[in-house]
Structures are given as C-alpha cells and as structure tokens.
C-alpha cells in the first residue's frame, strides 16, 4: 500500500479571465479546504470577481448546481482583497470556479489544505 500523507498543503496562483473556469478540482479520496484566497487587481480599473463551487462526477460532469460563494465582488484598481473570510470545504471532485469582469486583470492566490477523505 502506498504511503499517502494525511494532509497536503497547496499554494496556487491563477490569472483570471472573463470565462468561467474551474481552477481547482478536489482529487479522489480527498477533501479540499480553501484556507485563503486573495485576488490582486493588476490594473488601474475597478474589476469584479466571482467565486463559486459545484459538485462534479468522476467524468467532471456537473451533478450539483453552481453555488456562489462571492458574486461580483468589486476590487479597486491596484488593490488586493481577501475573498475568503471563512473556510470553504470542497469534497471529492468538487470544483472551485472563478471568473472576473476584465481579462488578465486579476491574479488569484489560493492556499488549499487537502486531507484524506476516506472511511476506515
């Protein structure tokens, strides 16, 4: 049997676009806990950001509706906003979905804790 760590921390950064995209999908037999999500506006213009999640299947076909965690949050030009004042728990195959109102204006920095999600 492979030695799988109980907890695994991930730090990821994404350049957001106006296209709604799944930037993270929780792996098989894991739960993902979004610990922090900071959106940095690289432009002088105000930009909005939306964050949602959706349950998916093994073939990444949505099975649950898209649920908004933060919708059209305004981020001032050259500013950073914390989009997660609390944690977001994602179960196996749940997708973290993001978009913004202006292409290539927002960098999203995330910290995610993945933990084993199995029943003994």
C-alpha positions as CSV (number, residue, x, y, z in Angstrom):
1,X,0.0,0.0,0.0
2,X,1.3,3.4,-0.9
3,X,2.2,5.9,1.8
4,X,-0.3,8.8,1.3
5,X,0.1,11.8,3.7
6,X,-2.9,12.6,5.8
7,X,-2.6,16.4,4.9
8,X,-1.1,18.1,1.9
9,X,-0.9,21.9,1.5
10,X,-1.1,23.5,-1.9
11,X,-0.4,27.1,-2.9
12,X,-1.6,28.1,-6.4
13,X,-1.9,31.2,-8.4
14,X,-4.2,31.8,-11.4
15,X,-4.6,34.7,-13.9
16,X,-8.4,35.1,-14.2
17,X,-10.4,35.8,-17.4
18,X,-14.0,36.6,-18.2
19,X,-14.6,32.9,-18.9
20,X,-16.0,31.0,-16.0
21,X,-13.4,28.3,-15.3
22,X,-12.8,25.5,-12.8
23,X,-9.3,26.3,-11.4
24,X,-9.2,23.5,-8.8
25,X,-10.9,20.1,-8.6
26,X,-10.6,18.1,-5.4
27,X,-8.9,14.8,-6.1
28,X,-10.3,11.3,-5.5
29,X,-10.5,10.3,-1.8
30,X,-9.6,13.9,-0.6
31,X,-11.4,16.9,0.8
32,X,-10.0,20.3,0.0
33,X,-10.2,23.2,2.5
34,X,-9.7,26.6,1.0
35,X,-7.7,28.4,3.7
36,X,-7.1,31.7,1.9
37,X,-8.0,33.2,-1.5
38,X,-6.6,36.7,-2.3
39,X,-7.5,38.5,-5.5
40,X,-5.0,41.2,-6.7
41,X,-6.0,43.7,-9.3
42,X,-3.1,44.4,-11.6
43,X,-4.8,47.3,-13.4
44,X,-5.9,50.9,-12.6
45,X,-9.6,49.9,-13.3
46,X,-12.1,48.5,-10.8
47,X,-12.8,44.8,-11.6
48,X,-15.3,42.4,-10.2
49,X,-14.6,38.8,-9.2
50,X,-17.0,35.9,-8.7
51,X,-16.2,32.6,-6.9
52,X,-18.4,29.6,-6.8
53,X,-18.2,25.8,-6.4
54,X,-20.0,22.9,-7.9
55,X,-20.1,19.2,-7.2
56,X,-18.9,17.1,-10.1
57,X,-18.6,13.4,-11.0
58,X,-15.6,11.3,-11.9
59,X,-16.0,12.5,-15.5
60,X,-16.2,16.1,-14.4
61,X,-19.9,16.4,-15.4
62,X,-21.7,18.8,-13.1
63,X,-24.0,17.0,-10.7
64,X,-24.8,19.8,-8.4
65,X,-25.8,23.4,-9.3
66,X,-23.1,26.1,-9.2
67,X,-23.3,27.8,-5.8
68,X,-21.8,31.3,-5.5
69,X,-19.5,32.0,-2.5
70,X,-18.7,35.5,-3.7
71,X,-20.5,37.2,-6.6
72,X,-19.3,40.3,-8.4
73,X,-17.0,41.4,-5.6
74,X,-15.5,44.8,-6.5
75,X,-11.7,45.0,-6.3
76,X,-10.4,48.5,-6.7
77,X,-7.5,49.3,-9.1
78,X,-4.1,48.2,-7.8
79,X,-5.7,46.6,-4.7
80,X,-5.9,43.2,-3.1
81,X,-9.0,41.6,-1.5
82,X,-9.4,38.6,0.7
83,X,-12.2,36.6,-0.8
84,X,-12.4,34.0,2.0
85,X,-13.2,35.5,5.4
86,X,-14.0,31.9,6.4
87,X,-13.0,28.5,5.0
88,X,-14.6,26.7,2.0
89,X,-14.8,22.9,2.3
90,X,-14.8,21.0,-1.0
91,X,-15.5,17.3,-1.1
92,X,-14.1,14.8,-3.6
93,X,-14.4,16.0,-7.2
94,X,-15.9,19.4,-6.2
95,X,-14.7,22.2,-8.4
96,X,-13.7,25.7,-7.4
97,X,-15.0,28.0,-10.2
98,X,-13.9,31.6,-10.8
99,X,-14.2,34.5,-13.2
100,X,-13.7,38.3,-13.4
101,X,-15.0,41.2,-15.4
102,X,-11.8,42.0,-17.3
103,X,-9.3,39.6,-18.9
104,X,-5.9,39.3,-17.4
105,X,-6.5,41.9,-14.7
106,X,-6.8,39.6,-11.6
107,X,-4.2,37.2,-10.1
108,X,-5.9,34.8,-7.7
109,X,-3.6,33.4,-5.0
110,X,-5.0,30.4,-3.1
111,X,-3.9,28.2,-0.2
112,X,-5.7,24.8,0.0
113,X,-5.3,22.0,2.5
114,X,-6.1,18.6,1.0
115,X,-6.8,15.9,3.6
116,X,-7.7,12.2,3.3
117,X,-11.5,11.8,2.9
118,X,-11.9,8.0,3.5
119,X,-13.8,5.9,5.9
120,X,-11.9,3.2,7.8
